[in-house]
Amino acid sequence: MKELSVIILNWNGLNLLERFLPVAARYTTGENVELIVADNGSTDHSVKWIREHFPEIRIIELGQNYGFAEGYNQAISQINTPFTLLLNSDVEVTEGWWQPLLTFMKSESKVGACQPKIKSLRQREYFEYAGAAGGLLDRLGYPYCYGRLFDVVEQDKGQYDGPPTKIAWASGAALMVRTDLYRQLGGLDSAFFAHMEEIDLCCRMQAAGYGVYALTDCEVFHLGGASLNYGDARKTYLNFRNNLLLLHKNLPDGRRGRVLLWRRLADTLAFGAFVVKADWANARAILKAHKDFRAMRRLYTRHPQTDFMSSMPGARRWAVWDRYVRRMTH
C-alpha cells in the first residue's frame, strides 16, 4: 500500500513540466510513494504531454482553475495515502529527497507538517526565498526564515544543519502533511487563492497541538517566481492581504486588535516607501489589500482561545526593525 502521495499542481505549466517533471519522476519512485499531477484546467496540452511521456504518472484532472489553495484541496480529496507532499512545479528534486521527510513524519505522531531544505536553483549554494531552512513569523506576523530575512538570502554554509528544527511554518514549495489532519482542519484556505495559505495551515496545525518542522538532511532546488515574480503588484497585494487575514484568523480576542493596529502602521510605512520610489502599482496594491481585508475578515468569526502564535519559533523578534533599521542580514 502506498504511504505517500507527491502532488504537483499544474496550470498551463507545460514549460515547467518539461523541465522539472523528468527529474521528479526519476527520484520519486518506490513501493510506498506515488507521483501525481493535479491539473487546474490547463489549455496548453500539459495533460496530453504527460500522458505521452510519463504514462506511469497519475493525473487528476480538476477541469477548471481553482487556484493554488483550492486546487490542492480538490486533489487531496481524491487520494487515500496517510501522507501527502505538495510539490511546486518549478522545484528540482534530488535523489532520496522525500525519504527522510516520510521517515520523520511516521516516527513523530504529533508532527503535522515538515519541509526539506529549500535552495535556489539560480544560485545553488544559496537558500531560496520561499522557505529556505524553515519559516518563522515575527511579532507582527511578518514571515521570514532561517536563511532569509526579508530581501536578504544567506549562502548555505551548513549553519542550520542538524536535527529536525521546530519552525512556525513550512514552505508550500515542498510541504509534507499528515493527510487526515489536513482534511480535518479544512485544508488550505481557498479564500487566500495563493500566497501564505501554507502559513495559515501551519498555524492551525499548531493551534490543534501539532508541530511543524524543517529537515536539513534532504534538499530541493526551487526556481521561484514561476507564477508571480518578486515585486509584481499582484504578488504584493496577495501577500499583504493574506498576511492580515492570517493574523485575524489565528490571534485570540485579547491580542488580535493590538497586533493588527501595529501591523497596519508598519504597512503604512511600506506604502510610503513605494510612494517615495514612485512605484505606484505596488503602493496601490497595499491600499487594495487593506480594503479587501476589511471586507473579507467578516468571513472569519471563530478565533483561538489561546495565544499560541506568541510562543511559535521566531515570534519574539521585531524582524522589520532588525532588517530595515538595524540593517541586519540574518
Buried (B, 14 or more C-beta within 10 A) or exposed (E): EBBBBBBBBBBBBBEBBEBBBEBBBEBBEEEEBBBBBBBBBBEBEBBEBBEEEBEEBBBBEBEEBBBBBBBBBBBBEEBEBBBBBBBBBBBBBBEEBBBBBBEBBBEBEEBBBBBBBBBBBEEEEBBBBBBBBBBBBBBBBBBBBBBBBBEBBBEBEEEBEEEBBEBBBBBBBBBBBBBEBBBEBEBBBBBBBBBBBBBBBBBBBBBBEBBBBBBBBBBBBBBBBBBBEEEBBBBBBBBBBBBBBBBBBBBBEEBBEEBBEEBEEBBEEBBEBBEEEEBEEBBBBBEBBBEBBEEBBEEEEEBBEEBBBEEBBBBEBBBBBBBBEEEBEB
